[in-house]
Structure formats: structure tokens, C-alpha cells
């Protein structure tokens, strides 16, 4: 160990010396690295048995891990692998100059071969399914693979430039950068390797952004639309935005936190399933340029909609899945979308205005769905936020008796928990597919297709 443990006061000013805890930040341990865990790190243990969540390591390695967060007696410590004593065959030198301990927190697996990254993500999915849903991959109808997006299968040392939306933080000197892991500190950068070409060509990192707290950059993959969203520091004036390509400019309101137009279109145009979608400022659209089409196809292939079906699209955003369903259920079918974001609902209604059979309601799914009076549905799509749908919503959906349910998930833990709730309600997983739509990070997208466990239901 190379650092002197530091005492930190636990609790308020009235705490006694007995309540003090000893910080282990800076302590170093030589450890054998165990399996990957959900969150972009691997599990190791100190000689005393305390759990370490170690970033910048790979399973099977021997490393020196330096504690970045935690104290004596804590359930676990967070640490960085600052020295690799015995390397995994899957290790590569990180292509990005800003990756590594204490540096940019945007990527988790720059030090792993692309194929190894996908295997690690598959191991995380399998572990979450077993632990939270009690399912093996076979029982979930999954072959255990995580598929790369089209064009992303690259040799070691090459990085897919996929991120079409990047939030740059701005330091006190006006430099654009990215946050360090679990920190408000900013890593100034000259170029983000995973940023899509449409982001890189704006030249944001080269400009002075004094007075701004952040600059969000959006490069639509379905059009040439480019947009920046500026968040000024209190009292600061907006700069004149002169970038290397034409952009629309929006700003975050200091008082209301809303996003307001400065000049240009207040939306970007995206494409999927042969349709153009308007996505308003701050609205959700998949970040990887191939993600919307990939997920839409996986959902439709899994659901196999029929003419005349009634379908629900929950957490529908700007209407990606609702539009695909509307095309496939025909004039005698019906689609209801529910979305909480006001601007997203406006966009969804605009995007799907040609379909009389589509209705979009605004509000939280758990509040709106019971009020609709809907007692049955043929098909359901749900693409909830990272926290998942939750037990109450799943219970309600089970009661609708859908022939098939498509669950799109960006968090395998939330997916597994909700699958567990569906199993309690009499549904089983028919198939599960996983897609690596966030290369170099620990994030992964899954599509699970569920159906009643008992035939004839």
C-alpha cells in the first residue's frame, strides 16, 4: 500500500470519534481480477476479502488497483487498474489518448478487443438474467451472442465513430471536454474518437465556449441536420456560434430549464423504416446511426403483426415503433402510443399524422394506461427508461392478454427484473436478442419477445 488512509467524518457535526470512518482512497492493492460486473468494471477482492469494482481491467488479469472511492468497512470499494502485472490476451492499448485511469469517463472498454467487449456484455446479460429472472440463456431463447451493428465490426485498434449526440462539458477556461468517470471534473479533448463524423466536422473542441456550462451537439443520421444546444452559466451571454458546418442553435433557459430556439430549426430529421421522423430539441432518438432501424426490425420480426391487430407502444418517444406498427396492422388495426414528454408527444403526433388509426397520449404510462379503459391488446411494445417498467406496470400489461410483447431495454438489470415480473404473471421469454449499439462502453441494447406461457391464453 502506498497511501496513508485518511479519516473522514461520517454524519453531521454532532458525530463522535467512534462514528469516524477511514477513507481508503489512494490505497493500492495487488489483486487477481475476477468476472465482469454490470457497470463497466470487473470484480476483485483484497487480501482481507473486501470487494473491489475495478475499472480498466479485464477478467483473469493481475493488476495493481488504486482505490478511487470507499472506506474501511464499506460493502465494496471502487478502484482503477493503474498497473497491469499480467495482461489478458484480450487487452489492447487504448486507441483513445484520453482513456485510462482518472481520464475521460465516456468509454469503459477502450482497452479490450472489440470481440472481447461483446463477450463481456454477453456475460453481464447472462448473469443478470440468472440472478434477477432465474433464467439461463437457453431458457430465454438467446444464443448468448451480442451482435455488432452494421459496419462496426472493425479490427483491434480501430474505433467505430458512432455517437451522433455528444454532450460536451465546458471548463473554466472555455474548453470543451468530457466528464471524468463519476466526477464533475472535465477532461479537455481535441477529438472524441467515438463521435460520429457529423459531430466531428462541427469543430466544437476547437472553439472558445467561455460562459457556457455545456454544449450538446446533435448530428442527425437521417439528414444533414446539425444542432447545438447551449447551456449558459448564470448571467452569461450566448456567444456567436460559428462552426465548420451550418447548425441550428438552441439554448437552455436559465429560469425554466426548457430548451428554446435561437436560430434555425428547433428539430432534426431522422429516418427509419422508410419514414422521416421529426425529433425536437432534447427529444429522444437512438444515438447509434444504425440503432433505430436495427431495433425496429428486431421488434417487428419478433411481434409478427397481423392486419387488424390492436397494439400499444409504451414510452413511445417520437413514434418510431408506433409508426412501424401502424404500417403493419393496416386500416382495420389500431395503435395507441403513450409518452410523458410534451415535446416528444407533439413530434409523435406530427410524425404519424397520416395514420387515423394511431392515437398518442401524453403522460406517465402507469397513470395514463389505466385511464384509457383498454382491457385487451394483441401486441405491446415497451421501451422504458433505464430504470425499467416496474412491477405495477408489468402487472397491468399482463392483464391485457397480449399475444406477444416486445421489450426494448438499454439496461440488462432492469430487463431481467421486469422479465421476472412477467414470468410471475404467466408470460415466458420466447426470444432475446442483444445488440452492441454503444461500442467501447458497457451499455448494450436488448430486445426480448414475450408470450403467454400457456397456449390458448
ABEGO torsion letter per residue (X at the ends): XABBBBBBBBEBAABBAAABBBBABGBBBBBBBBBBBBGGBBBBBBAAGBBBBBBGBBBGBBBBBBBABEBBGBABBBBBBABBABBBAABBBBABAABEBGBBAABAAAABBAAAAAAAAAAAAAAAAAAAAGBBAAAAGBAGBBBBBBGABBBBGBBBBABABBBBBBBAAGBBBBBBBGBABBBBBABBAABBAAAAAAGAAABBABGBABBBBBBBAABABBBBBBBBBBGBBBBBBBBABBBBBBBBBAAAGBBBBABEBABBBBBBGGBBBBBBBGBBBBABAAAAAAAAAAAAAAAGBBBGBBBBBBGAEAGAAAAAAAAAAEAABBBBBBBABAAAAAAAAAAAAABAABBBBBEBAAAAAAAAGBABBABBBBBBBAAEAEAAAAAAAAAAGBABBBBBBABAAAAAAAAAAAAAAGBBBABBBBBBABBGBABBBBBBBBBBABBGX
